[in-house]
Amino acid sequence: MNPDAERRFREAYQAHLPSVYAYFKRRTDVQTAQDATAETFLVAWRRIERMPEGDRALPWLYSVARRVLANQYRSQRRRARLAEKVGAVAQEPTPTPETIVMRNRQHEEVLAALARLKPDDQELLRLAVWEELPHRLIAEALSCSRHAVDQRIYRAAKRLAREMQHAEHIHVGGTTPDEQTGTL
C-alpha cells in the first residue's frame, strides 16, 4: 500500500468514523451498527483508490454504508426464512412406519431414476430442486442464459419423469415394455 493511500484512509477514518457509526446507530442496534461500521471501513480500505478526498469522502462512505446495511438486511431475511423452514420441519407430525417405508421407497425410486440421467441433467436438477437455487443463479453458476437454464431444466425434468415411468413399468409388470413385446 502506498503511503498516500494509507494517509487518505487514516484521515477519512478519523474524520468520518463518528458520522458513519451514527448513520448505522439510527437504523439498527448497537452490535449491528459496530459490525456495519467496521465493514464499511473495510470496503473503504479495499477501494481506497475510488474513495474521494476531503468533504466528498463522507457521501461516498454513506453510499458504501447503504449497501452494507442492505446486505445485512438481506442476510437477516435469509436467516429468518431458514429459521421458518426449520421450524416448519420440526413441527411436522411423527410419521407412521408405513409412511416412512413408502416415503423411503419413493425416494429410492427418484434417486435411482436421477442416477440414470446424464451427469449434467443430474446436477441441474439438484441445483434447482435440492439447493432451491433460482434459475438466474443457476445460469450464473453454469455460465449460460436464464432461458437456457429454463429449457434445460424443463428437458431434464421430462427425462426424469420418463425414467420414473420406465421404472414403474418394470415394477408393475416385472419386465420392461420391450421385454413384454419381445423387442429389444
Residue pairs with C-beta under 8 A, 6 or more apart in sequence:
1 48
5 48
5 49
8 48
8 51
8 53
9 44
9 45
9 48
9 51
11 53
12 44
12 51
12 57
12 61
13 41
13 44
15 57
15 58
16 57
16 58
16 61
17 37
17 41
19 58
19 61
20 37
20 40
20 41
20 61
20 62
20 65
21 33
21 34
21 37
23 62
23 65
24 32
24 33
24 34
24 36
24 37
24 65
24 69
25 33
27 33
27 69
28 36
28 69
28 72
32 72
35 72
36 65
36 68
36 69
36 72
37 65
39 68
40 61
40 64
40 65
40 68
43 64
43 68
44 51
44 61
44 64
50 60
51 57
51 60
51 61
52 60
95 103
109 164
109 167
110 160
110 164
112 167
113 160
113 163
113 164
113 166
113 167
114 122
114 125
114 160
114 163
115 122
116 163
117 125
117 156
117 159
117 160
117 163
120 152
121 152
121 155
121 156
121 159
121 160
124 138
124 142
124 149
124 152
124 153
124 156
125 153
125 156
125 157
125 160
127 133
127 138
127 141
128 135
128 138
128 153
133 141
135 146
135 149
135 150
135 153
136 146
136 149
138 149
138 153
139 145
139 146
139 148
139 149
142 149
166 176
166 177
169 176
169 177
170 176
173 180
178 184
